[in-house]
Amino acid sequence: MITLQAALGQAAPSPTSNTHKEIPTASPVVSVKTWLAVIGATLGAFMAVLNIQIVNASLADIQGAIGAGIDDGGWISTSYLIAEIVVIPLSGWLAQVFSVRVYLLVNAVLFLLFSAACAFAQDLPQMIALRAVQGFTGGVLIPMAFTLIITLLPKAKQPIGLAMFAISATFAPAIGPTIGGYLTENWGWQYIFYVNVVPGAIMIAMLFFSLEAKPMKLELLREGDWAGIITMAIGLSALQTVLEEGNKDDWFGSPFIVRLAIIAAIALTLFVVVELTAKKPLLNLRILLRRNFGFGVLANFLLGVALYGSVFVLPVYLSRIQGYNSEQIGLVLAWTGLPQLILIPLVPRLMKRFDPRIVIGAGFVLFAASNFMNIYMTGNYASDQLFWPNVVRALGQALVLTPLSAVATAGVEAENAGSASGLFNMMRNLGGAIGIAALQTVLTKREQFHSNVLSQSVSLFEQATRTRIDQLTQYFMNHGVLDRVDAAHRAYVAIGKIVQKQAFIMAFSDTFYLLGAALIVALVATLLLKRPDHVEAGGGH
């Protein structure tokens, strides 16, 4: 049986936690049950992250099936994301209260049950409620997988565990639209919820046989940082709602968004004050002042911006500009995911040969380059033109998260493992939410800007414009429009659509430029990391 005292933050310090001792040359032996626990937990994290993108790929079909409008249907995703981002920082403490075994198993079972239940939702309120509970239970699986890796595995084996976690964090969002599109087009939207059943059963079996039973410590509920929990839950819920709904509601032009933004600002400020003054805080925010963890979290936040931002932008572009359906979009995005499945398992070997910071930097450079490759898009820019940028993006993403996680969390004590896991994973998800909200706004504003600029060139005073109108007018008359005035009107409309389409293409190019710039900032944060003595790297150990 494996020992989970370290995961509960109550064990005596492990020999590997002493940063001043040299790492033994002999590779430490890890029991089969420990690996089963880690693999089962990372499989759960994979499903939880996958569920975000797999549902987004089929959102239009779900909205139509349950009679939800386009605006209200967005809450199908928003409810899941709000619940997930709230529960991630809570999981470390709740695992101490209920024990890792009980907490993980109960939430894994509930995640599967509510996933299947979503397929039977009859209307929007039912779907929102089911998705919220699904997000609350699925959100547990992400930080707990990370916590088990950094507490149960010795330092020499952590890169392997973190590589498995990276598959859930970067491969799952990339492959989600591919799976969602295929299932929706060929089987129906209900199957995107059934897809969790088989891997979920395997996950539960692994966790059941590998996690050691420990007594629950319900008395910790009386000592809980309830002020921190309440202010965090209110603040993060309000902030996530603002980010998800802001662009649609014209941001601060909406009284609803203004009120939520004020609530978020006040609640999160109070949360920080409470955490810095409480004797037993929910999250130890002071670990953010440690150089590697602080800059690692910043780089991870920006990784979330680019990771989820690019998964948002590409499907919108392919749907709106190229007219692709869900399955076609999924096939294009597959090349941002499939190479990662091959490359991520090789990253721990690279970390042994090279300084992990070099691997992280190379990943951010490639990821940034993949976005800059898309800043000169045209109307013919489709699957063929996106192939190499997507492959380069896959290479970059595969190289980043594993060494970044290892460097950021190296030296984190067992008692701070829950806080480190909660902060690290919450900030990546929050980066994704902020990134998507920013990109939605940029798309809207830059399309308006480019439309105004292009419209000034498309003037009746220009001979080229008059010639094009005459050509289109004649075209419509040759194709069944008898009235010349009607044909001319259609010509004006057609030119307006051409201008708008070109403006949108230029706006999409701008979004990729911003994503690349965010990754350059992440690269700068990487350069400020120092190499920890006890992360395996080239030559030193």
C-alpha positions as CSV (number, residue, x, y, z in Angstrom):
1,M,0.0,0.0,0.0
2,I,1.3,3.4,-0.8
3,T,1.6,6.1,1.9
4,L,-0.5,9.2,1.4
5,Q,0.6,11.0,4.5
6,A,2.7,13.3,2.5
7,A,-0.3,14.2,0.3
8,L,-2.2,15.1,3.4
9,G,0.7,17.3,4.5
10,Q,1.1,15.4,7.8
11,A,4.0,13.1,7.1
12,A,7.6,13.5,8.3
13,P,9.6,15.2,5.6
14,S,10.7,12.9,2.9
15,P,14.4,12.4,2.3
16,T,13.8,13.9,-1.2
17,S,12.5,17.1,0.4
18,N,16.0,18.1,1.7
19,T,17.2,20.4,-1.0
20,H,20.8,20.3,0.4
21,K,21.4,16.6,0.0
22,E,22.7,15.2,-3.2
23,I,20.3,13.1,-5.3
24,P,21.4,9.4,-5.1
25,T,22.8,8.1,-8.3
26,A,20.7,4.9,-8.0
27,S,17.2,5.4,-9.5
28,P,14.7,5.2,-6.7
29,V,12.2,2.3,-6.9
30,V,8.5,3.4,-7.1
31,S,5.9,0.8,-6.2
32,V,3.3,-0.4,-8.8
33,K,0.5,1.0,-6.6
34,T,2.1,4.4,-6.5
35,W,2.2,4.4,-10.3
36,L,-1.4,3.2,-10.5
37,A,-2.5,6.1,-8.2
38,V,-0.6,8.7,-10.4
39,I,-1.8,7.2,-13.7
40,G,-5.4,7.0,-12.5
41,A,-5.3,10.6,-11.2
42,T,-3.8,12.0,-14.4
43,L,-6.4,10.1,-16.4
44,G,-9.1,11.9,-14.4
45,A,-7.4,15.2,-15.0
46,F,-7.3,14.5,-18.7
47,M,-11.0,13.8,-18.8
48,A,-11.8,16.9,-16.8
49,V,-9.8,19.2,-19.1
50,L,-11.0,17.4,-22.2
51,N,-14.6,18.0,-21.2
52,I,-14.2,21.8,-21.6
53,Q,-13.2,21.7,-25.3
54,I,-15.2,18.7,-26.3
55,V,-18.4,20.4,-25.2
56,N,-17.5,23.7,-26.8
57,A,-17.0,22.0,-30.1
58,S,-20.6,20.8,-30.0
59,L,-22.2,23.8,-28.3
60,A,-24.4,24.8,-31.3
61,D,-25.9,21.3,-31.5
62,I,-26.6,21.1,-27.8
63,Q,-28.2,24.5,-27.8
64,G,-30.5,23.5,-30.6
65,A,-31.4,20.2,-29.0
66,I,-32.5,21.7,-25.6
67,G,-34.0,24.9,-27.1
68,A,-31.4,27.3,-25.8
69,G,-30.6,30.6,-27.5
70,I,-27.1,31.5,-28.6
71,D,-26.6,34.0,-25.8
72,D,-28.1,31.9,-23.0
73,G,-26.5,28.7,-24.3
74,G,-23.1,30.0,-23.4
75,W,-24.0,29.2,-19.8
76,I,-23.6,25.5,-20.6
77,S,-19.8,26.1,-20.7
78,T,-19.7,29.0,-18.2
79,S,-21.4,27.0,-15.4
80,Y,-18.8,24.2,-15.8
81,L,-15.9,26.7,-15.8
82,I,-17.1,28.6,-12.8
83,A,-17.5,25.5,-10.7
84,E,-14.1,24.1,-11.8
85,I,-12.1,27.2,-11.1
86,V,-13.7,27.5,-7.6
87,V,-13.0,23.9,-6.6
88,I,-9.4,23.8,-7.8
89,P,-7.9,25.8,-4.9
90,L,-10.3,24.2,-2.4
91,S,-9.1,20.6,-3.2
92,G,-5.9,20.6,-1.1
93,W,-7.8,21.4,2.1
94,L,-10.8,19.2,1.3
95,A,-8.5,16.2,0.7
96,Q,-7.2,16.6,4.2
97,V,-10.7,16.7,5.6
98,F,-12.1,13.7,3.8
99,S,-8.8,11.9,3.1
100,V,-7.3,11.6,-0.4
101,R,-8.9,8.2,-1.1
102,V,-12.5,9.2,-0.2
103,Y,-12.3,12.7,-1.8
104,L,-10.9,11.5,-5.1
105,L,-13.1,8.4,-5.4
106,V,-16.3,10.1,-4.6
107,N,-15.6,13.0,-7.0
108,A,-14.5,10.6,-9.7
109,V,-17.7,8.6,-9.4
110,L,-19.9,11.8,-9.3
111,F,-18.0,13.2,-12.3
112,L,-19.0,10.1,-14.4
113,L,-22.6,10.1,-13.2
114,F,-23.2,13.7,-14.0
115,S,-21.4,13.4,-17.3
116,A,-23.8,10.8,-18.4
117,A,-26.7,12.7,-16.9
118,C,-25.9,15.7,-19.1
119,A,-26.9,13.6,-22.1
120,F,-30.4,13.4,-20.8
121,A,-31.0,17.1,-20.0
122,Q,-34.3,18.3,-21.4
123,D,-33.9,22.1,-21.1
124,L,-31.3,24.8,-20.4
125,P,-31.8,25.0,-16.6
126,Q,-31.3,21.3,-16.2
127,M,-28.2,21.4,-18.4
128,I,-26.7,24.3,-16.5
129,A,-27.2,22.6,-13.2
130,L,-25.8,19.3,-14.3
131,R,-22.8,21.0,-15.9
132,A,-22.1,23.0,-12.8
133,V,-22.0,19.8,-10.6
134,Q,-19.9,18.1,-13.3
135,G,-17.4,21.0,-13.2
136,F,-17.3,21.0,-9.4
137,T,-16.5,17.3,-9.3
138,G,-14.2,17.3,-12.4
139,G,-12.3,20.3,-11.2
140,V,-11.1,18.2,-8.2
141,L,-9.3,15.7,-10.5
142,I,-6.9,18.3,-11.9
143,P,-5.1,19.6,-8.8
144,M,-5.3,16.3,-7.0
145,A,-3.4,14.6,-9.9
146,F,-0.7,17.3,-9.7
147,T,-0.5,17.0,-5.9
148,L,-0.1,13.2,-6.0
149,I,2.7,13.6,-8.5
150,I,4.7,16.1,-6.4
151,T,4.1,14.3,-3.1
152,L,4.2,10.6,-3.9
153,L,6.9,10.4,-6.5
154,P,10.6,11.0,-5.7
155,K,12.3,13.9,-7.4
156,A,14.0,11.7,-9.9
157,K,10.7,10.3,-11.1
158,Q,8.6,13.5,-10.9
159,P,9.4,14.5,-14.5
160,I,7.7,11.3,-15.7
161,G,4.6,12.0,-13.7
162,L,4.6,15.7,-14.7
163,A,4.9,14.5,-18.4
164,M,1.7,12.5,-17.9
165,F,0.0,15.5,-16.3
166,A,1.2,17.7,-19.3
167,I,-0.8,15.4,-21.6
168,S,-3.9,16.2,-19.7
169,A,-3.1,20.0,-19.5
170,T,-2.0,20.6,-23.1
171,F,-2.9,17.6,-25.2
172,A,-6.5,17.4,-24.0
173,P,-7.5,21.0,-25.0
174,A,-5.9,20.5,-28.4
175,I,-7.6,17.1,-29.1
176,G,-11.0,18.1,-27.6
177,P,-12.4,19.7,-30.7
178,T,-11.3,16.7,-32.8
179,I,-13.1,14.2,-30.6
180,G,-16.1,16.5,-30.1
181,G,-16.5,17.2,-33.8
182,Y,-16.3,13.6,-34.8
183,L,-18.8,12.4,-32.2
184,T,-21.3,15.2,-32.9
185,E,-21.2,14.8,-36.7
186,N,-21.3,10.9,-36.7
187,W,-23.1,9.9,-33.5
188,G,-24.9,12.8,-32.0
189,W,-24.0,15.4,-29.3
190,Q,-25.1,13.0,-26.5
191,Y,-22.0,10.9,-27.1
192,I,-19.6,13.7,-26.0
193,F,-20.9,13.0,-22.5
194,Y,-20.8,9.2,-22.8
195,V,-17.2,9.3,-23.9
196,N,-16.1,9.6,-20.3
197,V,-17.7,6.3,-19.2
198,V,-15.0,3.7,-20.2
199,P,-11.9,5.7,-19.2
200,G,-13.7,6.9,-16.1
201,A,-14.3,3.3,-15.0
202,I,-10.7,2.5,-15.5
203,M,-9.7,5.6,-13.5
204,I,-11.9,4.6,-10.6
205,A,-10.6,1.0,-10.6
206,M,-7.0,2.3,-10.5
207,L,-7.7,4.7,-7.7
208,F,-9.7,2.2,-5.7
209,F,-6.9,-0.4,-5.7
210,S,-4.0,2.0,-5.2
211,L,-5.1,4.6,-2.7
212,E,-4.7,3.7,1.0
213,A,-7.6,4.2,3.3
214,K,-7.1,6.9,5.9
215,P,-9.5,8.2,8.5
216,M,-11.4,11.3,7.7
217,K,-10.6,14.4,9.8
218,L,-13.9,16.1,9.9
219,E,-12.8,18.2,12.9
220,L,-10.8,20.2,10.4
221,L,-14.0,21.7,9.2
222,R,-14.3,23.7,12.4
223,E,-10.8,25.1,11.8
224,G,-11.3,25.8,8.2
225,D,-10.5,29.2,6.7
226,W,-14.2,29.9,6.0
227,A,-13.6,33.6,5.4
228,G,-11.1,32.8,2.7
229,I,-13.3,30.1,1.2
230,I,-16.3,32.4,1.0
231,T,-14.5,35.4,-0.4
232,M,-12.6,33.2,-2.9
233,A,-15.7,31.4,-4.1
234,I,-17.6,34.7,-4.5
235,G,-14.7,36.5,-6.2
236,L,-13.7,33.8,-8.6
237,S,-17.4,33.0,-9.6
238,A,-18.0,36.7,-10.3
239,L,-14.8,37.1,-12.2
240,Q,-15.3,34.0,-14.3
241,T,-18.8,35.2,-15.2
242,V,-17.5,38.7,-16.1
243,L,-14.9,37.1,-18.4
244,E,-17.4,34.6,-20.0
245,E,-20.2,37.1,-20.5
246,G,-18.5,40.4,-20.7
247,N,-18.0,40.7,-24.5
248,K,-21.5,39.5,-25.3
249,D,-23.0,42.1,-22.9
250,D,-20.7,45.0,-24.0
251,W,-18.5,44.8,-20.9
252,F,-19.0,47.9,-18.7
253,G,-21.9,49.1,-20.8
254,S,-23.9,46.4,-18.9
255,P,-25.0,47.2,-15.3
256,F,-24.9,43.4,-14.7
257,I,-21.2,43.2,-15.7
258,V,-20.4,46.3,-13.7
259,R,-21.9,44.9,-10.5
260,L,-20.2,41.6,-10.9
261,A,-16.8,43.3,-11.6
262,I,-17.2,45.3,-8.4
263,I,-18.1,42.2,-6.4
264,A,-15.1,40.3,-7.9
265,A,-12.7,43.1,-7.1
266,I,-13.9,43.5,-3.5
267,A,-14.2,39.8,-2.8
268,L,-10.8,38.9,-4.2
269,T,-9.1,41.8,-2.4
270,L,-10.6,40.6,0.9
271,F,-9.5,37.0,0.0
272,V,-5.9,38.1,-0.3
273,V,-6.0,40.1,3.0
274,V,-7.6,37.1,4.7
275,E,-5.0,34.6,3.4
276,L,-2.1,36.8,4.4
277,T,-3.4,37.3,8.0
278,A,-5.1,33.9,8.8
279,K,-3.2,31.4,11.0
280,K,-4.3,28.5,8.9
281,P,-5.0,30.0,5.4
282,L,-6.7,28.0,2.7
283,L,-3.8,28.9,0.3
284,N,-0.4,30.0,1.4
285,L,0.0,32.9,-1.0
286,R,3.5,33.7,0.4
287,I,4.9,30.9,-1.7
288,L,4.3,33.2,-4.7
289,L,7.2,35.3,-3.4
290,R,9.6,32.5,-4.0
291,R,11.4,33.3,-7.2
292,N,10.9,30.1,-9.1
293,F,7.3,29.5,-8.0
294,G,6.3,33.1,-8.6
295,F,7.8,33.4,-12.1
296,G,6.7,29.8,-12.9
297,V,3.1,30.7,-12.0
298,L,3.3,33.8,-14.2
299,A,4.7,31.8,-17.2
300,N,1.9,29.2,-16.5
301,F,-0.7,31.9,-16.5
302,L,0.5,33.2,-19.9
303,L,0.7,29.6,-21.2
304,G,-3.0,29.3,-20.3
305,V,-3.8,32.5,-22.2
306,A,-2.1,31.2,-25.3
307,L,-3.2,27.5,-24.9
308,Y,-6.9,28.2,-24.5
309,G,-6.9,31.3,-26.6
310,S,-5.6,29.5,-29.6
311,V,-8.0,26.7,-29.1
312,F,-10.8,29.4,-29.1
313,V,-9.6,31.4,-32.1
314,L,-8.9,28.7,-34.6
315,P,-12.4,27.0,-34.5
316,V,-14.1,30.4,-34.8
317,Y,-11.9,31.4,-37.8
318,L,-12.4,28.1,-39.6
319,S,-16.2,28.2,-39.0
320,R,-16.8,31.8,-39.7
321,I,-14.4,32.4,-42.6
322,Q,-13.9,29.0,-44.2
323,G,-17.4,27.5,-43.4
324,Y,-16.0,24.3,-41.8
325,N,-18.2,22.1,-39.8
326,S,-17.3,20.6,-36.4
327,E,-15.6,17.5,-37.8
328,Q,-13.5,19.4,-40.3
329,I,-12.4,21.8,-37.6
330,G,-11.4,18.9,-35.5
331,L,-9.3,17.4,-38.2
332,V,-7.4,20.7,-38.6
333,L,-6.8,21.0,-34.9
334,A,-5.7,17.3,-34.6
335,W,-2.2,18.4,-35.7
336,T,-1.9,20.6,-32.6
337,G,-2.6,17.5,-30.5
338,L,-1.3,14.3,-32.0
339,P,2.4,15.2,-32.2
340,Q,2.2,16.1,-28.5
341,L,1.2,12.5,-27.7
342,I,4.6,11.4,-29.1
343,L,6.8,14.2,-27.9
344,I,5.6,14.7,-24.3
345,P,6.9,11.3,-23.1
346,L,10.4,12.2,-24.4
347,V,10.6,15.5,-22.4
348,P,11.8,13.9,-19.2
349,R,14.8,12.6,-21.2
350,L,15.5,16.0,-22.5
351,M,15.4,17.3,-19.0
352,K,18.2,14.9,-18.1
353,R,20.4,16.1,-21.0
354,F,19.7,19.8,-20.9
355,D,19.0,22.5,-18.3
356,P,15.1,22.4,-17.8
357,R,15.0,26.2,-18.4
358,I,16.4,25.7,-21.9
359,V,13.7,23.2,-22.7
360,I,11.0,25.6,-21.4
361,G,12.5,28.5,-23.3
362,A,12.6,26.4,-26.5
363,G,9.0,25.5,-26.0
364,F,7.8,29.1,-25.6
365,V,9.9,30.2,-28.6
366,L,8.3,27.5,-30.8
367,F,4.8,28.2,-29.5
368,A,5.2,31.9,-30.1
369,A,6.6,31.3,-33.6
370,S,3.5,29.2,-34.4
371,N,1.3,32.2,-33.7
372,F,3.5,34.6,-35.6
373,M,3.3,32.3,-38.6
374,N,-0.5,33.2,-38.7
375,I,-0.3,37.0,-38.7
376,Y,-0.6,37.4,-42.5
377,M,-3.7,35.5,-43.2
378,T,-5.7,35.7,-46.4
379,G,-9.1,34.5,-47.6
380,N,-7.4,31.3,-48.8
381,Y,-5.8,30.6,-45.5
382,A,-7.3,27.2,-44.5
383,S,-6.3,23.7,-43.4
384,D,-3.3,23.4,-45.7
385,Q,-1.8,26.7,-44.7
386,L,-2.5,26.0,-41.0
387,F,-0.7,22.6,-41.0
388,W,2.8,23.7,-40.3
389,P,1.9,26.4,-37.7
390,N,-0.2,23.7,-35.9
391,V,2.7,21.3,-35.9
392,V,5.1,23.9,-34.6
393,R,2.6,24.8,-31.9
394,A,2.4,21.1,-30.9
395,L,6.2,21.0,-30.6
396,G,6.2,24.1,-28.4
397,Q,3.4,23.0,-26.2
398,A,4.9,19.6,-25.7
399,L,8.2,21.1,-24.4
400,V,6.8,23.6,-21.9
401,L,4.6,22.3,-19.2
402,T,6.6,19.3,-17.8
403,P,9.8,21.2,-17.1
404,L,8.0,24.4,-16.1
405,S,6.0,22.4,-13.5
406,A,9.2,20.7,-12.2
407,V,11.2,23.9,-11.9
408,A,8.3,25.9,-10.3
409,T,7.5,23.3,-7.7
410,A,11.0,22.1,-6.8
411,G,11.6,22.7,-3.2
412,V,7.9,23.1,-2.3
413,E,7.4,21.4,1.1
414,A,4.8,18.7,1.7
415,E,2.6,21.1,3.8
416,N,2.5,23.6,0.9
417,A,1.9,21.0,-1.8
418,G,-1.9,21.6,-1.8
419,S,-1.4,25.4,-2.1
420,A,1.2,25.1,-4.8
421,S,-1.0,22.7,-6.8
422,G,-4.1,24.9,-6.4
423,L,-2.4,28.1,-7.3
424,F,-0.5,26.6,-10.3
425,N,-3.5,25.0,-11.9
426,M,-6.0,27.7,-11.0
427,M,-3.8,30.4,-12.6
428,R,-3.5,28.4,-15.9
429,N,-7.3,28.1,-16.1
430,L,-7.7,31.7,-15.1
431,G,-5.2,32.7,-17.8
432,G,-7.3,30.8,-20.3
433,A,-10.5,32.6,-19.2
434,I,-8.9,36.0,-19.4
435,G,-7.2,35.1,-22.7
436,I,-10.5,34.1,-24.4
437,A,-12.3,37.1,-23.0
438,A,-9.6,39.4,-24.3
439,L,-9.5,37.8,-27.7
440,Q,-13.3,38.0,-28.1
441,T,-13.0,41.7,-27.5
442,V,-10.0,42.2,-29.7
443,L,-11.8,40.4,-32.6
444,T,-14.8,42.7,-32.2
445,K,-12.9,45.9,-31.9
446,R,-10.2,45.1,-34.6
447,E,-12.9,44.0,-37.1
448,Q,-14.6,47.4,-36.6
449,F,-11.3,49.1,-37.0
450,H,-10.3,47.3,-40.2
451,S,-13.8,47.7,-41.6
452,N,-13.6,51.4,-41.2
453,V,-10.1,51.5,-42.8
454,L,-11.1,49.3,-45.7
455,S,-14.4,51.1,-46.3
456,Q,-12.5,54.4,-46.9
457,S,-10.8,52.7,-49.8
458,V,-14.0,51.3,-51.2
459,S,-15.5,54.6,-52.3
460,L,-17.8,55.4,-55.2
461,F,-15.2,58.1,-56.1
462,E,-12.8,55.3,-56.9
463,Q,-12.9,54.0,-60.5
464,A,-12.0,50.5,-59.3
465,T,-15.0,50.4,-57.0
466,R,-17.5,51.6,-59.7
467,T,-16.1,49.0,-62.1
468,R,-16.5,46.2,-59.5
469,I,-20.1,47.3,-58.8
470,D,-20.9,47.3,-62.5
471,Q,-19.4,43.8,-62.9
472,L,-21.4,42.4,-59.9
473,T,-24.6,44.2,-61.1
474,Q,-24.2,42.6,-64.5
475,Y,-23.5,39.2,-62.8
476,F,-26.7,39.3,-60.8
477,M,-28.7,40.3,-63.9
478,N,-27.2,37.4,-65.9
479,H,-28.3,35.1,-63.1
480,G,-32.0,35.9,-62.9
481,V,-32.3,39.3,-61.3
482,L,-34.4,41.3,-63.8
483,D,-34.5,44.7,-62.1
484,R,-31.2,46.6,-62.4
485,V,-31.8,48.6,-59.2
486,D,-32.3,45.3,-57.3
487,A,-29.1,43.9,-59.0
488,A,-27.1,47.0,-58.0
489,H,-28.3,46.7,-54.4
490,R,-27.2,43.1,-54.3
491,A,-23.8,44.3,-55.7
492,Y,-23.4,46.8,-52.9
493,V,-24.3,44.1,-50.3
494,A,-21.8,41.7,-51.8
495,I,-19.1,44.2,-51.7
496,G,-20.0,45.0,-48.0
497,K,-19.7,41.3,-47.2
498,I,-16.3,41.1,-48.9
499,V,-15.1,44.1,-46.9
500,Q,-16.4,42.6,-43.7
501,K,-14.8,39.2,-44.4
502,Q,-11.5,40.8,-45.1
503,A,-11.7,42.9,-41.9
504,F,-12.4,39.7,-39.9
505,I,-9.4,37.9,-41.5
506,M,-7.2,40.9,-40.5
507,A,-8.7,40.9,-37.0
508,F,-7.9,37.1,-36.6
509,S,-4.3,37.9,-37.7
510,D,-4.2,40.5,-34.9
511,T,-5.3,37.9,-32.3
512,F,-2.4,35.6,-33.3
513,Y,0.0,38.5,-33.0
514,L,-1.2,39.1,-29.4
515,L,-1.0,35.4,-28.5
516,G,2.6,35.4,-29.8
517,A,3.4,38.5,-27.7
518,A,2.0,36.9,-24.6
519,L,4.3,34.0,-25.1
520,I,7.3,36.2,-25.5
521,V,6.5,37.7,-22.1
522,A,6.2,34.1,-20.8
523,L,9.7,33.5,-22.3
524,V,11.0,36.5,-20.3
525,A,9.6,35.1,-17.1
526,T,11.3,31.8,-17.9
527,L,14.7,33.6,-18.3
528,L,14.2,34.9,-14.7
529,L,13.9,31.4,-13.3
530,K,16.9,30.0,-11.5
531,R,18.0,26.4,-11.9
532,P,17.1,24.4,-8.8
533,D,19.7,22.0,-7.6
534,H,17.4,19.1,-7.3
535,V,15.7,19.0,-10.7
536,E,17.4,16.5,-12.9
537,A,19.1,18.3,-15.8
538,G,21.9,17.9,-18.2
539,G,25.3,16.9,-16.7
540,G,24.6,18.1,-13.2
541,H,23.0,15.0,-11.7
